[in-house]
Amino acid sequence: MKTLLASTALMLSLALPAIAQEYQPDPNARPGGSIIITYKDDVATLDPAIGYDWQNWSMIKSIFDGLMDYVPGTTELRPGLAERYEISDDGMTFTFHLRQGVKFHNGREMTAEDVKYSLDRVTDPATQSPGAGFFGSIAGFEAAGPDGLSGVEVVDPLTVKITLSRPDATFLHVMALNFASVVPQEAVAAAGDDFGKQPVGTGAFSLAEWTLGQRLVFQKNADYWRGGVPYLDSITFEVGQEPIVALLRLQQGEVDVPGDGIPPAKFTEVMADPEQAARVVEGGQLHTGYITLNVNTPPFDNVKVRQAVNMAINKERITQIINGRAVPATQPLPPTMPGYTDGYAGYPFDPAAAKALLAEAGLAEGFETELYVMNTDPNPRIAQAIQQDLAGIGIKASIQSLAQANVIEAGGNGSAPMIWSGGMAWIADFPDPSNFYGPILGCAGAVEGGWNWSWYCNEALDAKAVEADSITDPAAVDARLKLWSDVYMGVMADAPWVPVFNEQRYTMKSPRMGGADALYVDPVSIPVNYDYVYVTE
């Protein structure tokens, strides 16, 4: 996620050394202790095949592991459950050698069969994983189902061979995603649909308690395979906490990290107080906040209507609502992502031209619609600004302000005509332009339970995206990024989104929290890398 690699490094994932430099634990870390994290909303699931929002992402990452991982606080790949790996000369076959003696939380040792089961499960359409499309380059993906992936082979109990159907420049990053986490089949079978509430993994923490609507408690995995971590004995996630209240509790020493961040209404006040400002952590992120326009819902099935909405939104005014902590967006990719199209100005803020487009679409009098939004500040206020802008061209949008899980459900089942993505806006899962396309703009994401909430599917652009990701030669990086630029310019012509802004990330921590600042704005473990933070008292 979020922190930029050098552009050429994006092409080198297939050329990484088979054994990366191991991260050295913090010599100043104090083992033990507990921390409290707050959230306004409860967590929807801890199933790594299903969970796909910023709130549960780092929780899942602390309960489960995948074959690949990242050096904490960075986007540098390193082996995870795979002790080492080998790549064939043609880049089409990956052989992963697993660490011996890794145990699931239920005490059973992990084997290569578990890796195959997990990859088969996440790609089985019956699982309805929003991340299934990430694995599209594995041989047999198109026929994935109960019989599993033909391209995933168990060589022996500690060796897995994965054969691709096409070159994939992003494959090692995919193996580091939560969706590629290894799970035990017997635990999934025993829990059934409740596996997301009864997760069993190999991660640094296990779930000790989940009282719906109140708290989740994670406890240290004493048998964790990675030596020296985690430092904390336990983590309590208190849910149902309004961000304003959470900030007050942080100021009173009752909370260690407010999971929803600094309330926008309090941001200026916090930054003006030197004592509080000293505890603020700022980090860059590969982020875009956007409005989705459901292309299956009239009149958004008309490209002129979608283009008109793009021209109706005053993005500069919206960035002011969040204290200027963002820049207006012109396209799906953020400016620091390779593949971003320099010089592209996007759709101008031009209500008169927007009205003209509506008239051309036969809607000179406007129309009525619904705008869904997550109910955590500042998102309802942003939705009101969008509502006002739409009213300026004759579109009457009623605001549906709901809990995050309900907005995600409406997007995934196609019932929401428009969604403001704030609080759920896209932050890259890994630092490559492909990640802003497949799950949220590609045909593979336009499925029940998916995250392509515009339900946009352009097969010609999908083919161009596959072509781009099939370029694995580091010398051809410019050609690959040009293809991705072309893909996103094609998206903007079709206008299934209104890209609104690219946001910086701010959070706070209590005075007793230790560990590098990068762990609190970790580009992969959004929002916090719990495995490596600690308390100093």
Stockholm file with secondary structure:
# STOCKHOLM 1.0

chainA/1-537         MKTLLASTALMLSLALPAIAQEYQPDPNARPGGSIIITYKDDVATLDPAIGYDWQNWSMIKSIFDGLMDYVPGTTELRPGLAERYEISDDGMTFTFHLRQGVKFHNGREMTAEDVKYSLDRVTDPATQSPGAGFFGSIAGFEAAGPDGLSGVEVVDPLTVKITLSRPDATFLHVMALNFASVVPQEAVAAAGDDFGKQPVGTGAFSLAEWTLGQRLVFQKNADYWRGGVPYLDSITFEVGQEPIVALLRLQQGEVDVPGDGIPPAKFTEVMADPEQAARVVEGGQLHTGYITLNVNTPPFDNVKVRQAVNMAINKERITQIINGRAVPATQPLPPTMPGYTDGYAGYPFDPAAAKALLAEAGLAEGFETELYVMNTDPNPRIAQAIQQDLAGIGIKASIQSLAQANVIEAGGNGSAPMIWSGGMAWIADFPDPSNFYGPILGCAGAVEGGWNWSWYCNEALDAKAVEADSITDPAAVDARLKLWSDVYMGVMADAPWVPVFNEQRYTMKSPRMGGADALYVDPVSIPVNYDYVYVTE
#=GR chainA/1-537 SS CCSCCCGGGGGGGGGSCSSCCCCCCCTTCCCCCEEEEEESSCCCCCCTTTCCSHHHHHHHHHHCCCSEEECTTSCCEEESSEEEEEECTTSCEEEEEECTTCBCTTSCBCCHHHHHHHHHHHHSGGGCCTTGGGGTTBTTGGGCSTTCCTTEEEEETTEEEEEBSSCCTTHHHHTTSGGGCCCCHHHHHHHGGGTTTSCCCSSSEEEEEEETTTEEEEEECTTCSSTTCCCCSEEEEEESCCHHHHHHHHHTTSCSEETTCSCHHHHHHHHHSHHHHTTEEEECCCEEEEEEECTTSTTTTSHHHHHHHHHHCCHHHHHHHTTTCEEECSSSSCTTSTTCCTTCCCSCCCHHHHHHHHHHTTCTTCEEEEEEEESSTTHHHHHHHHHHHHHTTTEEEEEEEECHHHHHHHHHHTCCSEEECTTTCEECSSSSGGGGTTTTTSGGGSSTTCSCTTCCCCHHHHHHHHHHHTCCCGGGHHHHHHHHHHHHHHHHHHCCEEEEEEECEEEECCTTEESCGGGTTCSSSSSCCTTTCEECC
#=GC SS_cons         CCSCCCGGGGGGGGGSCSSCCCCCCCTTCCCCCEEEEEESSCCCCCCTTTCCSHHHHHHHHHHCCCSEEECTTSCCEEESSEEEEEECTTSCEEEEEECTTCBCTTSCBCCHHHHHHHHHHHHSGGGCCTTGGGGTTBTTGGGCSTTCCTTEEEEETTEEEEEBSSCCTTHHHHTTSGGGCCCCHHHHHHHGGGTTTSCCCSSSEEEEEEETTTEEEEEECTTCSSTTCCCCSEEEEEESCCHHHHHHHHHTTSCSEETTCSCHHHHHHHHHSHHHHTTEEEECCCEEEEEEECTTSTTTTSHHHHHHHHHHCCHHHHHHHTTTCEEECSSSSCTTSTTCCTTCCCSCCCHHHHHHHHHHTTCTTCEEEEEEEESSTTHHHHHHHHHHHHHTTTEEEEEEEECHHHHHHHHHHTCCSEEECTTTCEECSSSSGGGGTTTTTSGGGSSTTCSCTTCCCCHHHHHHHHHHHTCCCGGGHHHHHHHHHHHHHHHHHHCCEEEEEEECEEEECCTTEESCGGGTTCSSSSSCCTTTCEECC
//
